[in-house]
Amino acid sequence: MLDGIHVIDLTPSVLLGVTVLLLLTGRLIPRTTLTDKAAESERWRLAYEKEREARAASDAQTQELLEVAHLTHAIIDAWTTEVRRPNHIPGGADVPPKT
């Protein structure tokens, strides 16, 4: 029974017409198309997972580089602050100005 219609009562030409109609509307697809779509979907899923892993590795590297940049900035800032102090002799003691 097909939606209230007895299939046995239909003639072969009507059954063929229904089959062609189902094929054309996309409700009935060939097995090869189904397996091709499944293989394509698996390829895309694997590509997505590889991209996610690469993105995670990139994010981890970026985080490490940011930490190094902050440390470098702190070192340079401390050094320039030390050099800019008045009456500072690099590698020596601070000498008060002569009046």
N, C-alpha and C positions, 0 to 999 in steps of 0.2 A: 504494500500500500504506500503510495507516494502522496502525502498531504491530502488524504481523503479520496484519492483516485486509485482504483484497482489496476495494478500494472498488468494483470492478466488480460483485462479487457482491451488494452491498447494494442494497436497493430504494430508490426515491426517498423514501419516508416515513421509512426508517431514516436516510438521509443528512440529511433535514430535522431529524430528532430529534437527531442528533449535532451539527448546526450550532447548533440552539437550546440544547443542553446546553453547548456551548463558549461561546456568548454569555452564558448565565446564570452560568457559573463564572468568566467574565472572561478566559478564555484567547484569545478572539477578540473584538476590539473594532472598532467602526466607524471609518472613516478620519477622520470629522469629530471624533470624540472624541480621536483621536491628535493631530490638528493643533491642537485646542484646548488639550490638555495641553502640547504643545510651545510654543505661544505663551505660555501661563501661566508655564511654566518660564523662558522668556526674560525675561518681565517681572520675575519674582522675582530673576533673576540680575542684571539691570540695577539694580534697587532695592538689592540687596546691595552692588554695586560703588559706587553713589552713597553709600550709608551708610558704607562703608569710607573713601571719600575724605573725607567730612565728618568722620568720627572722626579721621582723620590730621590734618586741618587744626585740629580742636579740640585735639588733643594738642600740636601745635606751639604754638598760642596759649597753652595752659596752661603749657608749658615756659618761654615768654618771660615770662609773668606771674610765675612763680616766681622767675626770675632778678631781675626788677625788685623783687619783694618782699624777696629776700635783700639786695639792694643798699640798699634803703630801710631795712631793719632795721639793717644795718651802719652807715649814716650816722646814724640816730637813736641807736643805741647809743654810737657815738663821741662824738656831741654831748652826750648826757646824762652820759657819763663825764667829759668835759671840764668841764662845768658843775658837777659834784659835787665837783671837787677843792677842797680847802680853800685859802684865800688866793688864789683866782683872780679876777682882774678881767677880765670879758669885753672883749676888744679891747685889753687892756693887758698889762703885764708882771705876773708873779707877785710879790707883795710878801710878805716874811717877816713873821710876826706880831711885834708890839711886846711886849716883856716889861717 
